[in-house]
Amino acid sequence: MKICAIEVKSGSLRAVEIDENMEMKFLLRVDLEEGYDSDGLRAFQRKIEFITEGDFDKVVIKRRADKGKFCAAPVSFKIDCIIQLFSKAPVEFITAQGIAAYVKNNFPKYPPKTFKNQHEVFQTAWTAMGKHNG
């Protein structure tokens, strides 16, 4: 089992791969340069093709607020849409509350040289595989 976990913030995507042995590695960060231009969206889709065309058993995206005071940027939902439309693997969403609850009792083992801004996407991966392994 191999999962690709994704965190989307504003117009950027961070992706992590995790396997059944709970080994994680950071894949990439990709920015959506122009979210209101079809050429920009197509260019972004090509940049993340290895996710949508890859050999992942599942793609998991950290869910963001879609309304209210802390609502995510509209362009971030375009990123979700591109992943869902083009992914060969099933796409699931995990809430921030679900991730926080799981991580509280099952602290992730971050790979060496993990930057602080990567912790959230690693926690998403850790939660997704942990819930799969049961």
N, C-alpha and C positions, 0 to 999 in steps of 0.2 A: 504494500500500500504506500502510495506516495501522494502527498497533498501539497498544493501550492496555496499558501495563505497570502492574502493581499490586504493592505491598508491603503485607503485613499484619503488624502487630505488636500483640500483645495483642488488644484489641477495636477497633482502628482500621485504616482502610484509607487508603493514599495512592495516587493514580493519576496517571499521566503519559501524554501522547499523544506519539507520535513518527511522523514520516512518512518516505517514502523518501529525502528529502533530508537526513535525520538532524537535522531541526529538532524540538526538544522543547519542550513546554510543560506546566507543572504544572496538573493539572485540579482536584483537590480532596483534602481529607482529610475522612473521615467516620468518626465513632465509632459503634460499636454500643452503644447505651445500655443495653439489657437483653437479654442473650443467652439467657436462660432463660425468656423470655416470648414466645409466638407473636406478640402484637401488636408487640413490640419488633423481632422479626425481620422482620415485614412492613413496618414503618416504615423499617427499614434498607434493605430491598429497594427501596422506593420512592425513597429518597435516591440510590441508585446506578443507577436505571433508565436514565439516559443511557448508562451503560457497557453494560448488558445489551441495551438496545434500540438502541444507537448504530450508526453506520456504520463500525465498526472491522472490519478484515479478520481480525484476530486479537487475542485477549486473552492476555497472558502474566503469570503470577503467580510471584513469587519463592518458591521452595519453602523450607519450614522443617522443622526436625527434628521428627519425630513420636514419638520415644522417646529415652530417655536423659537425661543431666544437663541438656542445654539444650533440652529439649522445649518446643515452643510451647504457649501456652495453649489449652485445648480450644475456647474460644469463637472463636478465630481460624480453626479448621477449619470452623466454621459459616459464616463469611464466604466461605471458598473454595467451600463447597457452594452457597451462594446464587448466586454468580457462575457456577458451572458449570451449575446447573440452569436459570437464566434467560437466559444469554447466547446471542444469536443467532450470534455469531462463535465459531469454535473456540477452546477454552481450552487453553493449554499451561503447563507448569511448567518453570522453570529453577532449577538448584541454585545455591547460594551459591558453591560451588567453581567452577562453570562461569562465573559472572559474574566472579569474581575473576581467573580465568585470561584471559578475554577483555579485561577492562579493563586488565590489566597490560601488554598489547601494543597496545591500542587505546584510549588515554585519551579519555574522553568530553569533549565541549565543552558544558559546562553553560550554560544560559541565564543572562542577567544576573539579579542579585539572587536567586540560588539559595541557600537556607539549608542549613546543614550536615546537618540532619535529613532533607533531601530527596535527598541524594546517592545513597543506596542505591536508591531507586526510579528515579532517572535512570539509574543504572548498569544496572539491569534492562532498561530501555527500550533503552538503547544496545546492550546485548548482544543483545537479541532482534532488533533491526533489522539489526545487523551480521551476525549469523548468517544472517538471511534473505537479505541482499544478497550473502553469500558472499564 
